Amino acid sequence: DQQVKQNSPSLSVQEGRISILNCDYTNSMFDYFLWYKKYPAEGPTFLISISSIKDKNEDGRFTVFLNKSAKHLSLHIVPSQPGDSAVYFCAASGLLQGAQKLVFGQGTRLTINP
Amino acid sequence: NAGVMQNPRHLVRRRGQEARLRCSPMKGHSHVYWYRQLPEEGLKFMVYLQKENIIDESGMPKERFSAEFPKEGPSILRIQQVVRGDSAAYFCASSPEGGQGYQPQHFGDGTRLSIL
């Protein structure tokens, strides 16, 4: 039962353009969502988060949008840079899950082309 | 380095041996989590601990796996009588006290366990 889904295994974007990564969830009890970036042989690095009381959170080049009615969130990176090439994971948690337990998607491999 | 520290980075064991994975949380963090990642998959939650207490172990296999976070020293994930299916990357994360689920977890670089 995959409660958090990233349906695009990979995404290729030209340098300087916008990268949009998508994530869907099925559990309506999730109320906190995060995006992590992961390079090979390293641990996930926290990027940005959003709680369910908001629909947008912005931090520099990164913006996360949350659509609760559609159970969908997205990460926008603009402008995209070569160093953004990595695997991106969305994660969710909620009271039903145990507030500290993160449920991860399968990841999307982002490649930024020069 | 004030980040989450995991050791060893790589661990090779033969079937039937024991594996011990260590995790020191970030300074000031009292909550520790363990996750497992199989190839081409996302991370799967295993266990959540605070000092001397297991809070949630709903993701731990019922047999051979155990975890602890003693009053002094690192958190330990222990796998007894390892099998080939235990081969994976094991990540530890930590978060500070408070926030009740609204604090992001920060991850170490993982231990890659290989079973021969």
Interface residues (C-beta under 8 A of the other chain):
Chain A: V4 Y32 L34 Y36 A41 E42 G43 P44 T45 F46 S49 S51 F89 A91 S93 G94 L95 G98 A99 Q100 K101 L102 V103 F104 G105 Q106 G107
Chain B: V4 Q6 H31 Y33 Y35 E40 E41 G42 L43 K44 F45 Y48 I55 D56 S58 G59 F91 A93 S95 Q100 G101 Y102 P104 Q105 H106 F107 G108 D109 G110 R112
